């Protein structure tokens, strides 16, 4: 069933809050990106008075989150032209675009990425070429990591997939035993990908992030907290 959504705006101490009413049971509050935009998802039956009281109770948290968001650097908007700096496994690589009449590819030599593009390709199409290469790189690494970690842990997935995710580095479908990994991990240092793979495999033992889950993480990957911190740093 599709959830119907209506939208309005409230103000908490001059902070605009976008309210989206949905067929849900609980209230959810989030501050989006470096813009500091505030959004709350609310049950359809929640009155404006209730919602305002709920928001004002959380205004200190809102202010802190917006201040933190304002300090975050704005990530560059890539045009996928020669000279740009792109990340690969935690390292800065200089992009070199070569235009040819046939074929597309990406090759890495030390800290240079050579992207072969067709003459009519725009920035979106060049991005797609680079992302296909990124997907190949991360898939190869995940296969190697699973070969090592699955027998070591005694946890076996049914397979894995790579996709773009906005809020997660990975996820695990407990029923199908399939794990999903964020394509952006290819831009992080390799130990970050290893951390996320182990994290998702641990979910095959324990569904929730509880004491048992963290005890298993400590057992299999004692430095996982440092890796988590590194993974969450801006790239």
C-alpha positions as CSV (number, residue, x, y, z in Angstrom):
1,X,0.0,0.0,0.0
2,X,1.3,3.4,-0.9
3,X,1.7,5.9,2.0
4,X,-0.2,9.2,1.4
5,X,1.9,12.2,2.3
6,X,0.9,15.8,3.0
7,X,3.5,18.6,3.7
8,X,3.5,21.8,5.7
9,X,6.1,24.0,7.5
10,X,6.5,24.9,11.2
11,X,9.0,27.2,12.9
12,X,11.0,26.4,16.0
13,X,12.8,29.5,17.2
14,X,12.9,30.8,13.5
15,X,14.2,27.4,12.3
16,X,11.9,26.2,9.5
17,X,10.8,22.6,9.9
18,X,9.3,20.7,7.0
19,X,6.5,18.4,8.3
20,X,5.6,15.4,6.2
21,X,2.5,13.6,7.4
22,X,2.4,9.9,6.6
23,X,0.6,6.7,7.6
24,X,3.2,5.9,10.3
25,X,3.0,5.4,14.1
26,X,5.9,7.4,15.4
27,X,7.6,10.8,14.9
28,X,11.0,10.9,13.1
29,X,13.2,14.0,13.1
30,X,16.3,14.5,10.9
31,X,18.7,17.3,9.9
32,X,19.8,16.9,6.3
33,X,23.3,17.3,5.1
34,X,25.4,20.5,5.2
35,X,22.3,22.6,4.3
36,X,21.0,22.0,7.8
37,X,17.4,21.5,6.5
38,X,15.1,20.1,9.2
39,X,12.5,17.5,8.3
40,X,10.0,15.6,10.5
41,X,7.8,12.7,9.5
42,X,4.6,12.7,11.6
43,X,1.6,10.4,11.9
44,X,-1.4,11.8,10.0
45,X,-3.4,12.0,13.3
46,X,-0.8,14.0,15.2
47,X,-2.1,17.6,15.9
48,X,-0.1,20.7,15.2
49,X,-0.1,21.5,18.9
50,X,1.3,18.1,19.8
51,X,3.9,18.4,17.1
52,X,5.1,21.8,18.1
53,X,5.5,20.7,21.8
54,X,7.5,17.7,20.6
55,X,9.7,19.9,18.5
56,X,10.3,22.5,21.2
57,X,11.4,19.8,23.6
58,X,14.1,18.9,21.0
59,X,15.1,22.5,20.0
60,X,18.5,22.3,21.8
61,X,19.3,19.1,19.8
62,X,18.2,20.8,16.6
63,X,20.4,23.8,17.2
64,X,23.4,21.7,17.9
65,X,22.8,19.5,14.8
66,X,22.4,22.6,12.6
67,X,25.6,24.1,14.0
68,X,27.5,20.9,13.3
69,X,26.1,20.7,9.8
70,X,27.2,24.3,9.1
71,X,30.8,23.3,9.9
72,X,30.8,20.4,7.4
73,X,32.7,21.2,4.2
74,X,30.7,21.2,1.0
75,X,31.7,18.3,-1.2
76,X,32.8,19.3,-4.7
77,X,30.5,19.0,-7.6
78,X,32.3,16.9,-10.1
79,X,32.3,17.7,-13.9
80,X,34.3,14.6,-14.7
81,X,37.0,16.5,-16.6
82,X,40.8,16.2,-16.6
83,X,42.5,17.5,-13.5
84,X,39.8,16.7,-11.0
85,X,40.7,14.8,-7.8
86,X,38.7,11.6,-7.2
87,X,39.0,9.2,-4.3
88,X,39.9,5.5,-4.7
89,X,40.6,3.4,-1.6
90,X,41.2,6.4,0.5
91,X,43.7,8.0,-1.9
92,X,43.4,11.1,-4.0
93,X,43.7,10.3,-7.7
94,X,43.9,12.8,-10.6
95,X,41.4,12.2,-13.3
96,X,42.6,12.2,-16.9
97,X,39.9,12.1,-19.6
98,X,40.8,10.7,-23.0
99,X,38.3,10.9,-25.8
100,X,38.1,8.1,-28.3
101,X,35.6,7.1,-31.0
102,X,35.1,3.6,-29.6
103,X,35.0,2.0,-26.2
104,X,34.9,3.3,-22.7
105,X,37.1,2.3,-19.8
106,X,38.9,3.4,-16.6
107,X,42.5,2.4,-15.7
108,X,44.4,3.3,-12.6
109,X,48.2,3.8,-12.6
110,X,49.5,4.9,-9.2
111,X,47.5,8.0,-8.4
112,X,46.1,8.7,-11.8
113,X,42.7,7.5,-13.2
114,X,42.5,7.5,-17.0
115,X,38.9,7.6,-18.1
116,X,38.3,6.8,-21.8
117,X,35.1,8.5,-23.0
118,X,33.2,8.7,-26.2
119,X,33.1,12.1,-27.9
120,X,29.4,12.8,-27.2
121,X,29.5,11.8,-23.5
122,X,28.5,14.5,-20.9
123,X,29.4,14.6,-17.3
124,X,26.6,12.2,-16.3
125,X,27.7,9.6,-18.8
126,X,31.3,9.9,-17.7
127,X,30.2,9.5,-14.1
128,X,28.4,6.3,-15.1
129,X,31.6,5.0,-16.7
130,X,33.6,5.7,-13.5
131,X,31.0,4.2,-11.3
132,X,31.0,1.0,-13.3
133,X,34.7,0.7,-12.7
134,X,34.2,1.5,-9.0
135,X,31.6,-1.2,-8.8
136,X,34.1,-3.7,-10.4
137,X,36.8,-2.7,-7.9
138,X,34.7,-3.0,-4.8
139,X,33.1,-6.3,-6.0
140,X,36.5,-7.9,-6.4
141,X,37.5,-6.8,-2.9
142,X,34.3,-8.0,-1.3
143,X,34.7,-11.5,-2.9
144,X,38.2,-11.7,-1.4
145,X,37.0,-10.5,2.0
146,X,34.2,-13.0,2.1
147,X,36.6,-15.9,1.2
148,X,38.6,-14.9,4.3
149,X,35.9,-14.0,6.8
150,X,33.1,-16.4,6.2
151,X,35.0,-19.5,7.1
152,X,36.8,-17.6,9.9
153,X,33.5,-16.5,11.5
154,X,31.4,-19.5,10.5
155,X,28.8,-17.1,9.0
156,X,27.9,-17.6,5.3
157,X,26.0,-15.2,3.2
158,X,23.9,-16.2,0.2
159,X,25.6,-13.5,-1.8
160,X,26.2,-9.7,-1.9
161,X,25.2,-6.7,-3.9
162,X,26.6,-3.2,-4.4
163,X,24.4,-0.1,-4.5
164,X,24.2,3.5,-3.7
165,X,22.9,4.2,-0.2
166,X,22.2,7.6,1.4
167,X,22.2,6.6,5.1
168,X,23.9,3.2,5.5
169,X,27.3,1.7,4.7
170,X,25.7,-1.7,4.5
171,X,22.7,-3.9,5.3
172,X,21.9,-7.5,5.8
173,X,18.7,-9.3,4.8
174,X,18.4,-11.9,7.6
175,X,15.9,-14.1,5.8
176,X,17.8,-14.3,2.5
177,X,21.2,-14.0,4.1
178,X,22.2,-11.5,1.4
179,X,24.3,-8.5,2.3
180,X,24.4,-5.1,0.6
181,X,27.3,-2.7,0.5
182,X,27.4,1.0,-0.3
183,X,29.3,1.8,-3.5
184,X,30.9,4.8,-1.7
185,X,33.0,2.4,0.3
186,X,35.3,2.2,-2.7
187,X,36.4,5.7,-1.9
188,X,37.3,4.8,1.7
189,X,40.5,3.2,3.0
190,X,40.3,-0.6,2.5
191,X,40.0,-1.3,6.3
192,X,36.6,0.5,6.2
193,X,35.2,-2.0,3.7
194,X,36.5,-4.9,5.8
195,X,34.8,-3.4,8.9
196,X,31.4,-3.1,7.1
197,X,31.7,-6.7,5.7
198,X,32.4,-8.1,9.1
199,X,29.6,-6.0,10.6
200,X,27.0,-7.4,8.2
201,X,28.2,-11.0,8.6
202,X,27.8,-10.6,12.4
203,X,24.1,-9.8,11.7
204,X,23.7,-13.4,10.6
205,X,24.3,-14.3,14.2
206,X,22.5,-11.4,15.8
207,X,19.8,-9.3,14.1
208,X,20.0,-6.3,16.5
209,X,22.7,-3.9,17.7
210,X,22.7,-5.2,21.2
211,X,25.2,-6.4,23.8
212,X,25.6,-9.7,22.0
213,X,26.2,-8.0,18.7
214,X,29.0,-5.8,20.0
215,X,30.5,-8.7,21.9
216,X,30.8,-10.6,18.6
217,X,32.3,-7.5,16.9
218,X,34.9,-7.3,19.7
219,X,35.7,-11.0,19.2
220,X,36.1,-11.0,15.4
221,X,37.4,-7.4,14.8
222,X,38.8,-5.9,18.0
223,X,39.6,-2.5,16.4
224,X,36.1,-2.1,14.8
225,X,35.4,1.1,16.7
226,X,38.4,2.8,15.2
227,X,37.4,1.5,11.8
228,X,33.9,2.7,12.3
229,X,35.1,6.2,13.1
230,X,37.4,6.2,10.0
231,X,34.5,5.1,7.9
232,X,32.2,7.9,9.0
233,X,34.7,10.6,8.4
234,X,34.1,12.8,5.4
235,X,36.1,11.8,2.3
